[in-house]
Amino acid sequence: MIRPYRPQICEVEPRSTPAPGTPLPRPPLPHRGAPWALFLDVDGSLLEFAASPSGVRVPPALIGLLQRLRDALDGALALVSGRGIDDLDRLFAPLRLPAAGVHGCELRAADGARRALELDRALAARLHARARELAAALPGVRLEPKPAAVALHYRHAPALAAQVHEGAARIAAALPGIALQPGAMVCELKPAGADKGRAVEALRAAPPFRDRTPVFVGDDLTDEHAFAAVNRADGLSVLVGARPSAARYALPAPADVHAWLRRVAAALEQGGSGP
């Protein structure tokens, strides 16, 4: 079962990061005596971005690779995403992995137990109404309703970035309990304190993730809370791409993540990370 947790606002404080401009090293492979728990962001990390969230493609080989990793890690593999868990299940069918959805607003443990944060109905109605008004006033900006959150995508209107951020900030300031989460060509409005770092910590509190070295792979600003949480636990934080980050390792792109994960799977299958 997932240990209940109370969402809190989490300040990201990078620890022991390289000097600005210093390239991050590639992540290592597992070794015997240090069993891993692997937490993977989806869009921008496992999957290339598409014109819209519904347009992403999951390569069949990736499904097989995730199955190999799940088995080699005795189930200690989870997806940690801004997408809802039902959307993750649709994308990665027939897999149904432990998961954190909507930046930690939804959690599913290894035993299938689920819990979700729910906004007060009146607050949710005000949030969605204000987000719709903002999107309607900015041509090219697309509104994506989510469970307990909304996202404002401006990938097709990058010139409107400042207006989207300013408008979303005004909405968050006007609605107690709502926080702004910037991302890659998107602004999300979600319950304050729900984030990927808290989600990783909640998953790590229960088997099969407990007492394993946490490894988190992510690309976006939304992943910084998870990087910080993993760093506090002396785990491996892996940035996909290149930008200032709390992460201690990096891979250039999703294709490089796949290649590294194949090497991880092979090392695990050869006994590289036995309990």
Residue frames relative to the residue before (quaternion, step in Angstrom):
aa qw qx qy qz dx dy dz
M 1.0000 0.0000 0.0000 0.0000 0.00 0.00 0.00
I 0.4711 -0.6475 0.5133 0.3089 3.58 -1.18 0.52
R 0.4162 -0.6894 0.5332 0.2592 3.55 -0.85 0.98
P 0.4781 -0.6761 0.4632 0.3158 3.63 -0.74 0.97
Y 0.0272 -0.7862 0.6164 0.0344 3.54 -1.11 0.62
R 0.3680 -0.7129 0.5588 0.2101 3.50 -1.25 0.58
P 0.4192 -0.7193 0.4835 0.2703 3.59 -0.54 1.10
Q 0.0169 -0.7745 0.6321 -0.0171 3.53 -1.06 0.86
I 0.5412 -0.5738 0.4821 0.3815 3.54 -1.23 0.33
C 0.1477 -0.8101 0.5661 0.0373 3.56 -0.72 1.09
E 0.2239 -0.7651 0.5909 0.1238 3.55 -0.66 1.09
V 0.3210 -0.7517 0.5461 0.1836 3.57 -0.79 1.03
E 0.0208 0.7890 -0.6123 0.0471 3.57 -0.70 1.10
P 0.3032 -0.7729 0.5252 0.1866 3.61 -0.13 1.22
R 0.1780 -0.7891 0.5832 0.0737 3.54 -0.99 0.90
S 0.8668 -0.0002 0.0019 0.4987 3.56 -0.92 0.91
T 0.2703 0.7651 -0.5358 0.2335 3.57 0.83 0.98
P 0.5893 -0.5840 0.4116 0.3773 3.60 -1.12 0.57
A 0.6342 -0.5160 0.4047 0.4096 3.55 -1.26 0.36
P 0.6300 -0.5408 0.3861 0.4019 3.60 -1.11 0.63
G 0.7904 0.2932 -0.2390 0.4819 3.53 -0.96 0.93
T 0.5769 0.5711 -0.3842 0.4399 3.59 1.26 -0.19
P 0.4036 -0.7188 0.4982 0.2688 3.64 -0.62 1.01
L 0.4294 -0.6834 0.5253 0.2696 3.56 -1.03 0.78
P 0.4866 -0.6599 0.4774 0.3159 3.60 -1.03 0.68
R 0.5541 -0.5670 0.4770 0.3795 3.55 -1.27 0.31
P 0.5538 -0.6306 0.4179 0.3479 3.59 -1.05 0.65
P 0.4937 -0.6601 0.4761 0.3064 3.57 -1.12 0.61
L 0.5026 -0.5933 0.5201 0.3534 3.53 -1.37 -0.16
P 0.5968 -0.5741 0.4044 0.3881 3.61 -1.14 0.44
H 0.1431 -0.7761 0.6066 0.0963 3.52 -1.22 0.48
R 0.6613 -0.5301 0.3560 0.3936 3.54 -1.19 0.56
G 0.7711 0.3421 -0.2692 0.4646 3.53 -1.05 0.84
A 0.7433 0.2935 -0.2040 0.5654 3.61 1.24 -0.08
P 0.0969 -0.8372 0.5356 0.0535 3.62 0.40 1.16
W 0.3457 -0.7638 0.5215 0.1585 3.53 -0.96 0.94
A 0.1447 -0.6780 0.7021 0.1628 3.48 -1.48 0.33
L 0.1771 -0.8341 0.5209 0.0399 3.56 -0.50 1.22
F 0.0691 -0.7853 0.6149 -0.0226 3.56 -0.80 1.16
L 0.0681 -0.8423 0.5337 -0.0335 3.58 -0.55 1.19
D 0.3519 -0.6693 0.6201 0.2089 3.52 -1.00 0.96
V 0.4273 -0.7314 0.4823 0.2231 3.59 -1.16 0.55
D 0.7986 0.2815 -0.1638 0.5061 3.61 0.20 -1.24
G 0.8049 0.2161 -0.1958 0.5168 3.54 -0.73 1.12
S 0.7269 0.3607 -0.2225 0.5404 3.59 1.27 -0.25
L 0.7637 0.2305 -0.1302 0.5887 3.57 0.72 -1.07
L 0.7940 0.2262 -0.0828 0.5582 3.56 1.04 -0.84
E 0.4808 -0.6229 0.5319 0.3130 3.54 -1.18 0.65
F 0.5425 -0.6023 0.4713 0.3476 3.55 -1.14 0.62
A 0.1858 -0.7487 0.6249 0.1200 3.53 -1.25 0.56
A 0.7182 -0.4352 0.3078 0.4473 3.58 -1.29 0.11
S 0.7743 0.0440 -0.0251 0.6308 3.57 1.20 -0.60
P 0.6512 -0.5313 0.3544 0.4099 3.62 -1.12 0.46
S 0.6693 0.5023 -0.3049 0.4548 3.59 1.07 -0.66
G 0.6599 0.5492 -0.3013 0.4149 3.59 1.23 -0.31
V 0.4504 0.6961 -0.4642 0.3116 3.61 1.22 0.03
R 0.2540 -0.7578 0.5855 0.1358 3.55 -1.21 0.59
V 0.2218 -0.7597 0.6001 0.1168 3.55 -0.94 0.95
P 0.3471 -0.7433 0.5246 0.2277 3.63 -0.44 1.10
P 0.5495 -0.6280 0.4289 0.3461 3.63 -0.89 0.85
A 0.6260 0.5526 -0.3473 0.4268 3.59 1.01 -0.74
L 0.6057 0.5618 -0.3608 0.4329 3.60 1.13 -0.59
I 0.6020 0.5495 -0.3591 0.4547 3.60 1.03 -0.72
G 0.6758 0.4950 -0.2892 0.4632 3.56 0.89 -0.94
L 0.6409 0.5244 -0.3223 0.4587 3.58 1.02 -0.80
L 0.6584 0.4965 -0.3138 0.4707 3.60 0.94 -0.84
Q 0.6121 0.5336 -0.3488 0.4679 3.60 1.05 -0.67
R 0.6388 0.5211 -0.3205 0.4665 3.59 0.96 -0.86
L 0.6773 0.4920 -0.2950 0.4606 3.58 0.88 -0.94
R 0.6292 0.5352 -0.3373 0.4516 3.59 0.94 -0.86
D 0.6925 0.4758 -0.2834 0.4623 3.57 0.86 -0.96
A 0.6831 0.4957 -0.2898 0.4514 3.58 0.93 -0.90
L 0.7119 0.4185 -0.2378 0.5114 3.59 1.19 -0.58
D 0.4355 -0.7106 0.4474 0.3243 3.60 1.27 0.20
G 0.7628 -0.4006 0.1847 0.4728 3.54 1.01 0.90
A 0.5705 0.6286 -0.3751 0.3725 3.61 1.24 -0.20
L 0.4639 0.6162 -0.4756 0.4231 3.55 0.71 1.21
A 0.0409 0.8064 -0.5860 0.0677 3.57 -0.79 1.03
L 0.3438 -0.6793 0.6045 0.2344 3.52 -1.28 0.53
V 0.0777 -0.7813 0.6193 0.0064 3.58 -0.95 0.94
S 0.1301 0.8483 -0.4763 0.1913 3.55 -0.11 1.32
G 0.5182 -0.5815 0.5188 0.3525 3.49 -1.38 0.18
R 0.5637 0.5825 -0.3841 0.4420 3.58 1.25 -0.28
G 0.5445 -0.5839 0.4815 0.3616 3.54 -1.28 0.35
I 0.6321 -0.5557 0.3786 0.3851 3.58 -1.17 0.54
D 0.6315 0.5273 -0.3506 0.4475 3.61 0.94 -0.73
D 0.6357 0.5140 -0.3230 0.4769 3.57 1.06 -0.72
L 0.6295 0.5232 -0.3315 0.4692 3.60 1.01 -0.76
D 0.6432 0.5190 -0.3239 0.4604 3.59 0.98 -0.82
R 0.6361 0.5208 -0.3271 0.4660 3.58 1.03 -0.79
L 0.6859 0.4980 -0.2929 0.4424 3.58 0.87 -0.92
F 0.8133 0.3038 -0.1191 0.4818 3.56 0.83 -1.01
A 0.2552 0.7758 -0.5328 0.2216 3.59 1.19 0.43
P 0.5659 -0.1557 -0.8085 -0.0433 1.53 -2.08 1.45
L 0.4153 0.7098 -0.4823 0.3017 3.63 1.18 0.17
R 0.0237 -0.7416 0.6698 0.0310 3.54 -1.21 0.68
L 0.0356 -0.8515 0.5217 -0.0382 3.53 0.26 1.34
P 0.5995 -0.4606 0.4674 0.4583 3.57 -1.26 0.16
A 0.0291 0.8362 -0.5404 0.0893 3.56 -0.89 0.85
A 0.1822 -0.6975 0.6746 0.1588 3.47 -1.42 0.40
G 0.0960 -0.8150 0.5711 0.0183 3.57 -0.70 1.08
V 0.8287 0.1842 -0.1643 0.5024 3.54 -1.33 0.44
H 0.6724 -0.5420 0.2902 0.4122 3.56 0.83 1.12
G 0.7724 -0.3653 0.1861 0.4851 3.57 0.98 0.82
C 0.4787 0.6513 -0.4576 0.3705 3.61 1.21 0.05
E 0.7522 0.2278 -0.1486 0.6002 3.58 1.24 -0.45
L 0.0214 -0.7847 0.6194 0.0095 3.58 -1.07 0.75
R 0.0282 -0.7547 0.6541 0.0431 3.55 -1.15 0.71
A 0.3231 -0.7633 0.5340 0.1666 3.57 -0.68 1.13
A 0.7077 -0.4563 0.3326 0.4246 3.54 -1.34 0.15
D 0.6880 0.4679 -0.2878 0.4741 3.59 1.12 -0.58
G 0.6087 -0.5912 0.3309 0.4128 3.59 1.31 0.14
A 0.4766 0.6703 -0.4470 0.3519 3.60 1.25 -0.17
R 0.1361 -0.8056 0.5752 0.0392 3.55 -0.91 0.97
R 0.0256 0.7532 -0.6566 -0.0301 3.51 -1.26 0.49
A 0.0846 -0.8030 0.5897 0.0143 3.55 -1.12 0.65
L 0.3992 -0.6573 0.5816 0.2653 3.52 -1.18 0.66
E 0.1030 -0.7948 0.5962 0.0473 3.55 -0.95 0.84
L 0.3967 -0.6993 0.5436 0.2410 3.52 -0.99 0.86
D 0.5829 -0.5261 0.4861 0.3835 3.52 -1.25 0.51
R 0.5691 -0.6430 0.3815 0.3424 3.60 -0.85 0.93
A 0.6622 0.4992 -0.3193 0.4586 3.56 0.92 -0.85
L 0.6533 0.5021 -0.3133 0.4722 3.58 0.97 -0.84
A 0.6427 0.5209 -0.3254 0.4580 3.58 0.95 -0.84
A 0.6478 0.5193 -0.3208 0.4558 3.58 0.96 -0.85
R 0.6631 0.4930 -0.3061 0.4728 3.60 0.96 -0.84
L 0.6346 0.5341 -0.3287 0.4516 3.58 0.99 -0.84
H 0.7017 0.4625 -0.2803 0.4638 3.58 0.77 -0.99
A 0.6409 0.5290 -0.3348 0.4442 3.59 0.97 -0.78
R 0.6893 0.4711 -0.2874 0.4695 3.59 0.89 -0.91
A 0.6409 0.5134 -0.3300 0.4655 3.58 1.03 -0.71
R 0.6241 0.5276 -0.3360 0.4682 3.60 1.04 -0.74
E 0.6462 0.5202 -0.3212 0.4568 3.58 0.95 -0.86
L 0.6607 0.5029 -0.3129 0.4612 3.57 0.93 -0.86
A 0.6692 0.4959 -0.3081 0.4597 3.60 0.87 -0.90
A 0.6528 0.5257 -0.3163 0.4444 3.58 0.98 -0.83
A 0.6857 0.4866 -0.2806 0.4629 3.58 1.11 -0.65
L 0.7361 0.3552 -0.2040 0.5389 3.59 1.26 -0.24
P 0.2743 -0.7991 0.5113 0.1576 3.61 0.00 1.27
G 0.7561 0.3390 -0.2769 0.4866 3.55 -0.90 0.98
V 0.6139 0.5134 -0.3457 0.4899 3.57 1.28 -0.28
R 0.1796 -0.8073 0.5583 0.0653 3.57 -0.79 1.05
L 0.3062 -0.7491 0.5667 0.1547 3.52 -0.94 0.99
E 0.0707 -0.7818 0.6190 0.0254 3.56 -0.93 0.95
P 0.2324 -0.7655 0.5822 0.1451 3.62 -0.39 1.16
K 0.0560 -0.7754 0.6287 0.0188 3.57 -1.08 0.80
P 0.6194 -0.4926 0.4159 0.4480 3.57 -1.23 0.18
A 0.8592 0.0156 -0.0629 0.5075 3.58 -0.71 1.14
A 0.7738 0.2524 -0.1616 0.5581 3.64 1.16 0.28
V 0.1608 -0.7365 0.6357 0.1664 3.53 -1.39 0.05
A 0.1919 -0.7650 0.6045 0.1116 3.55 -1.19 0.61
L 0.1906 -0.7543 0.6214 0.0930 3.54 -1.11 0.83
H 0.1322 -0.8189 0.5577 0.0295 3.57 -0.31 1.30
Y 0.0498 -0.8032 0.5931 0.0236 3.58 -0.91 0.90
R 0.2062 0.8055 -0.5255 0.1802 3.59 1.14 0.61
H 0.7235 0.4073 -0.2389 0.5036 3.61 1.08 -0.71
A 0.7568 0.2534 -0.1740 0.5769 3.59 1.27 0.01
P 0.0159 -0.8613 0.5078 0.0111 3.63 0.72 1.02
A 0.5884 0.5851 -0.3744 0.4137 3.58 1.14 -0.51
L 0.6716 0.4961 -0.2902 0.4675 3.58 1.23 -0.40
A 0.2955 0.8023 -0.4859 0.1812 3.61 1.26 0.11
A 0.6888 0.4868 -0.2989 0.4463 3.58 0.78 -1.00
Q 0.6636 0.5027 -0.3103 0.4590 3.58 0.97 -0.82
V 0.6279 0.5209 -0.3402 0.4677 3.58 1.02 -0.73
H 0.6763 0.4904 -0.2997 0.4608 3.59 0.85 -0.96
E 0.6654 0.4987 -0.3115 0.4599 3.59 0.91 -0.86
G 0.6706 0.4947 -0.3007 0.4638 3.58 0.94 -0.87
A 0.6587 0.4985 -0.3101 0.4707 3.58 0.96 -0.83
A 0.6301 0.5294 -0.3351 0.4587 3.59 1.03 -0.74
R 0.6306 0.5208 -0.3356 0.4674 3.59 1.02 -0.74
I 0.6385 0.5202 -0.3314 0.4603 3.58 0.96 -0.82
A 0.6680 0.5008 -0.3074 0.4565 3.59 0.86 -0.93
A 0.6602 0.5159 -0.3099 0.4494 3.59 0.97 -0.84
A 0.7015 0.4772 -0.2625 0.4595 3.57 1.10 -0.71
L 0.7452 0.3630 -0.1984 0.5231 3.60 1.20 -0.39
P 0.3089 -0.7674 0.5306 0.1849 3.61 -0.22 1.21
G 0.7686 0.3310 -0.2563 0.4838 3.55 -0.92 0.93
I 0.6637 0.4485 -0.2982 0.5190 3.58 1.31 -0.09
A 0.1205 -0.7963 0.5913 0.0409 3.57 -0.97 0.91
L 0.4106 -0.6837 0.5514 0.2447 3.53 -1.23 0.60
Q 0.0518 -0.7790 0.6248 0.0110 3.57 -0.93 0.97
P 0.2276 -0.7746 0.5742 0.1362 3.62 -0.35 1.18
G 0.0187 -0.7892 0.6138 0.0049 3.54 -1.21 0.60
A 0.7302 -0.3856 0.3151 0.4678 3.54 -1.29 -0.36
M 0.8287 -0.1559 0.0393 0.5362 3.57 -0.30 1.33
V 0.6915 0.4037 -0.2757 0.5319 3.57 1.10 0.69
C 0.1408 -0.7210 0.6658 0.1303 3.53 -1.31 0.49
E 0.1150 -0.7961 0.5921 0.0499 3.56 -0.83 0.96
L 0.1937 -0.7431 0.6321 0.1033 3.51 -1.17 0.75
K 0.1037 0.8120 -0.5489 0.1688 3.55 -0.49 1.25
P 0.6883 -0.4540 0.3347 0.4561 3.61 -1.22 0.14
A 0.5085 -0.6549 0.4651 0.3102 3.57 -0.87 0.93
G 0.8029 0.3060 -0.2274 0.4583 3.54 -0.95 0.90
A 0.6004 0.5090 -0.3753 0.4894 3.60 1.19 -0.26
D 0.2145 0.7756 -0.5657 0.1800 3.57 -0.61 1.10
K 0.6867 -0.5116 0.3335 0.3943 3.55 -1.28 0.29
G 0.5903 0.5689 -0.3741 0.4335 3.59 1.10 -0.53
R 0.6624 0.4832 -0.2946 0.4909 3.57 0.92 -0.92
A 0.6345 0.5389 -0.3325 0.4432 3.58 1.02 -0.76
V 0.6521 0.5013 -0.3128 0.4750 3.58 0.93 -0.89
E 0.6555 0.5106 -0.3186 0.4562 3.59 0.93 -0.84
A 0.6475 0.5119 -0.3238 0.4625 3.60 1.00 -0.76
L 0.6583 0.4935 -0.3115 0.4755 3.59 0.94 -0.82
R 0.6642 0.5232 -0.3025 0.4399 3.59 0.99 -0.83
A 0.5937 0.6028 -0.3636 0.3898 3.59 1.18 -0.39
A 0.7622 0.3195 -0.1662 0.5379 3.61 1.22 -0.31
P 0.5933 -0.5395 0.4383 0.4059 3.59 -1.21 0.39
P 0.6210 -0.1493 -0.7620 -0.1070 1.55 -2.24 1.15
F 0.4928 0.6962 -0.4074 0.3262 3.60 1.29 0.11
R 0.5578 0.6414 -0.3850 0.3594 3.57 1.14 -0.62
D 0.8517 0.1658 -0.1405 0.4768 3.56 -1.18 0.75
R 0.5764 0.5260 -0.4089 0.4732 3.57 1.11 0.70
T 0.5542 -0.5845 0.4705 0.3602 3.56 -1.23 0.42
P 0.2983 -0.7784 0.5177 0.1924 3.63 -0.55 1.06
V 0.0816 -0.7652 0.6384 0.0144 3.55 -1.06 0.89
F 0.0218 -0.8121 0.5826 -0.0229 3.58 -0.62 1.12
V 0.1239 -0.7774 0.6158 0.0344 3.55 -0.96 0.98
G 0.2374 0.7755 -0.5561 0.1818 3.59 -0.68 1.05
D 0.3667 -0.7674 0.4956 0.1762 3.56 -1.22 0.43
D 0.7576 0.4693 -0.1887 0.4126 3.53 1.03 -0.83
L 0.6723 -0.4470 0.3887 0.4440 3.55 -1.33 0.08
T 0.6072 0.5708 -0.3448 0.4320 3.59 1.11 -0.63
D 0.6610 0.5155 -0.2977 0.4569 3.59 1.23 -0.35
E 0.4767 0.7076 -0.4299 0.2954 3.59 1.23 -0.23
H 0.6102 0.5397 -0.3618 0.4533 3.61 1.04 -0.65
A 0.6596 0.4958 -0.3069 0.4741 3.58 1.01 -0.77
F 0.6030 0.5382 -0.3587 0.4671 3.60 1.01 -0.74
A 0.6729 0.5009 -0.2994 0.4546 3.59 0.88 -0.95
A 0.6528 0.5157 -0.3170 0.4554 3.59 0.97 -0.86
V 0.6725 0.4890 -0.2904 0.4736 3.57 0.95 -0.88
N 0.6308 0.5285 -0.3355 0.4585 3.59 1.00 -0.74
R 0.6364 0.5295 -0.3309 0.4529 3.59 1.01 -0.80
A 0.7117 0.4271 -0.2404 0.5033 3.57 1.16 -0.62
D 0.4664 -0.6954 0.4228 0.3466 3.60 1.32 0.26
G 0.3842 0.7121 -0.4880 0.3274 3.53 1.02 0.89
L 0.5698 -0.5670 0.4692 0.3657 3.54 -1.33 -0.40
S 0.0997 -0.7806 0.6165 0.0250 3.56 -0.73 1.11
V 0.0788 -0.8340 0.5449 -0.0362 3.57 -0.55 1.24
L 0.2187 -0.7752 0.5849 0.0957 3.56 -0.62 1.18
V 0.2231 -0.7297 0.6273 0.1557 3.56 -1.07 0.78
G 0.7274 0.3113 -0.2634 0.5519 3.56 -0.43 1.24
A 0.3938 -0.6900 0.5490 0.2597 3.56 -1.26 -0.42
R 0.3646 0.6718 -0.5790 0.2836 3.55 -0.70 1.17
P 0.6394 -0.4836 0.3897 0.4533 3.62 -1.19 0.16
S 0.1346 0.8044 -0.5534 0.1692 3.59 -0.75 1.01
A 0.5253 -0.5952 0.5055 0.3379 3.54 -1.35 0.31
A 0.4898 0.6808 -0.4284 0.3363 3.60 1.23 -0.28
R 0.3476 -0.7565 0.5281 0.1671 3.54 -1.17 0.70
Y 0.7426 0.2359 -0.1632 0.6052 3.57 1.31 -0.18
A 0.1158 -0.8047 0.5792 0.0606 3.57 -1.23 0.32
L 0.0989 -0.7237 0.6780 0.0828 3.49 -1.39 0.53
P 0.5676 -0.6707 0.3485 0.3265 3.62 -0.88 0.84
A 0.8233 -0.0510 0.1295 0.5503 3.60 0.83 -0.97
P 0.7165 -0.4472 0.3025 0.4417 3.61 -1.24 0.23
A 0.6172 0.5424 -0.3626 0.4398 3.63 0.99 -0.69
D 0.6550 0.4942 -0.3069 0.4822 3.58 1.08 -0.72
V 0.5849 0.5521 -0.3625 0.4709 3.58 1.16 -0.60
H 0.6493 0.5147 -0.3188 0.4602 3.59 0.91 -0.91
A 0.6640 0.5048 -0.3125 0.4545 3.59 0.89 -0.91
W 0.6599 0.4955 -0.3071 0.4740 3.59 0.96 -0.85
L 0.6563 0.5099 -0.3177 0.4564 3.61 0.94 -0.85
R 0.6053 0.5326 -0.3640 0.4663 3.60 1.07 -0.59
R 0.6564 0.4901 -0.3096 0.4828 3.58 1.01 -0.78
V 0.6116 0.5380 -0.3417 0.4689 3.59 1.07 -0.73
A 0.6600 0.5116 -0.3091 0.4551 3.58 0.89 -0.95
A 0.6597 0.5040 -0.3109 0.4626 3.57 0.93 -0.88
A 0.6529 0.5104 -0.3195 0.4595 3.59 0.96 -0.83
L 0.6521 0.5129 -0.3101 0.4642 3.56 0.99 -0.83
E 0.6780 0.5001 -0.2909 0.4533 3.56 0.93 -0.90
Q 0.6811 0.4512 -0.2751 0.5067 3.56 1.25 -0.46
G 0.6287 -0.5779 0.3222 0.4086 3.56 1.27 0.27
G 0.3569 0.7796 -0.4605 0.2296 3.56 1.22 0.36
S 0.8106 0.1579 -0.0813 0.5580 3.59 1.11 -0.47
G 0.1524 0.8045 -0.5559 0.1436 3.54 0.67 1.04
P 0.5773 -0.5903 0.4236 0.3728 3.60 -1.10 0.65
